[in-house]
């Protein structure tokens, strides 16, 4: 694990870079607002380059984990796990009890962190009503959840 990486909440000056990283990773950005980006975390090498990002969309006592990206030079370092753990802690502080996610590419990564595959229809209405669930992620995406 790299200890030269710091993780912090997305600041207004990070927003453009975060959106660009998501776009480059072919992840949805159409519904992102400054308000939503306040619940994203940014991982950055101390004094240097952005290493990764992860986002949370709060929906009452549920939350949608979205947009985990670890940039290529930092993959395999445990940073993805650190970002998920940081997001889970942030979600708990917000009173979120269960996280949900949709993925096309990381269905093998999340079970190792306690996430279980569920049917998309099992997600609560607040999650199912998000733009990501309704229109941005295809029906073929794997749906997962984890109780915090």
C-alpha positions, 0 to 999 in steps of 0.5 A: 500500500502506498503511503504517499497518496492522500485521499480528500473530498473533491474541492471546487478546483478539482471538479473539472479534472474529476469529470475529465477522468470519469469521461476518459474512463467511459463513466457517466458524467452527464448528471454530475453537478457541483453539489454531487461532486462534493461527495466524491473523494480524490486520491492524489500523490502528495505534491503530485498527480491525481491517482484515483477518484470515487463518488457517492450519491446519497439517497436517504439511508441508502447510497449509490457508490459510483465512479471508482477510477484508479489511474493506471500508474497506481493500479495494484497498489491497494488504492481502490480498496482504500478509496472504497473504504474511505467512501464507506466511512464518509457514507456512515458519517452521513447516516447511510446504512446500505450502499448500492452500485452498478458495474460493467467492469468491476464485478470481480473486485467488489465481492472481496470488499463485502459487496453481494450481487443482487437483482437490480429490482431489489434496490430501493426506490430512492436508488432506482430513481437515480439517473444512473440507475434509470438511464446512464448504466445499461440493464446488463450492469451487475448490481451489488449492495453492502450493508454498512 
